[in-house]
Amino acid sequence: MSPVPLREVADLARFGGKAVALGHALRHGLPVPNGVALSTDFVDATASGDATAHAQLHDIALHRPVAVRSSAIGEDGAAASFAGQHLSVLHVRTHAHLTHAVREVHASGTAAAAIAYRAHLGVGGPPRMAVVVQEMVAADRAGVLFTRHPVTGKDECVIESTWGLGEAVVNGRVTPDSYRVARDGRVLEQRAGYKDVAIRPAEHGTAEVPVPDALIGAHSLEASHLARLTALARQCEALLGAPADLEWAFEGDTLWLLQQRPITKTRTR
């Protein structure tokens, strides 16, 4: 029982769908931030105050801040997405904060909303929470992408984006920019949203900061960004063997894949 390099993770029963999907993407050369996965047993031990688990967490190198994300068993599978149901703790900089973050993510599995969602899906048994710890991406712009239209099912990419971290989109803090892109790369539609705040790394976690007036209604993505996103989307779709639901971020000129899951009919954002 110890942290496992994310690149090596393949056991759904121990590490959950999110960690396994990211490990699969890393092994196939996709631009996933490096990190480690913590099994359900390890997370349980951390939450219960096990000294060995805490010591092993302190052995994780924190050369840069990390993101601590849920990877519950049954999460992000083909049947349903638990997007938005479990906690993510961002911009973790110290080992004490890392231990606390793992315990917070573990606790989010038994939150009332998460339990109600599991009941709605008919997911039986107690929640079992694994965790992904990845290098933090200090995004300039970020968001979500579907390789098929999530409502109509049309064969086109649907992209939503905002300034800063993608949590502003996932948590509904802004009206994001929206783009529809055909498989051949033609931009079918683009609509600027209203992005008056951005979530950015701060001294302690993240902070919501005002967006300059000139950027509130400006497009956060250019044609070059859309071309790179749609190319990545097709790679993910081929890797998953199904239409894909992605979270992504640009940090400067670098495009990162933060999550990939199959598109499901039962999902939340």
HELIX and SHEET records of a PDB file:
HELIX    1   1 LEU A    6  GLU A    8  5                                   3    
HELIX    2   2 LEU A   12  ARG A   27  1                                  16    
HELIX    3   3 THR A   40  ALA A   47  1                                   8    
HELIX    4   4 ALA A   51  HIS A   58  1                                   8    
HELIX    5   5 HIS A   95  SER A  108  1                                  14    
HELIX    6   6 ALA A  112  LEU A  121  1                                  10    
HELIX    7   7 GLU A  167  VAL A  170  1                                   4    
HELIX    8   8 ASP A  213  ILE A  216  1                                   4    
HELIX    9   9 ALA A  223  LEU A  240  1                                  18    
SHEET    1   A 5 VAL A   4  PRO A   5  0                                        
SHEET    2   A 5 GLY A  35  LEU A  38 -1                                        
SHEET    3   A 5 MET A 129  GLU A 135 -1                                        
SHEET    4   A 5 VAL A  66  ALA A  72 -1                                        
SHEET    5   A 5 SER A  88  VAL A  92 -1                                        
SHEET    1   B 6 VAL A 187  ARG A 191  0                                        
SHEET    2   B 6 ASP A 177  ALA A 182 -1                                        
SHEET    3   B 6 GLU A 156  TRP A 163 -1                                        
SHEET    4   B 6 ARG A 141  PHE A 146 -1                                        
SHEET    5   B 6 ALA A 244  GLU A 251 -1                                        
SHEET    6   B 6 THR A 254  PRO A 262 -1                                        
SHEET    1   C 2 VAL A 197  PRO A 201  0                                        
SHEET    2   C 2 THR A 206  PRO A 210 -1                                        
END                                                                             
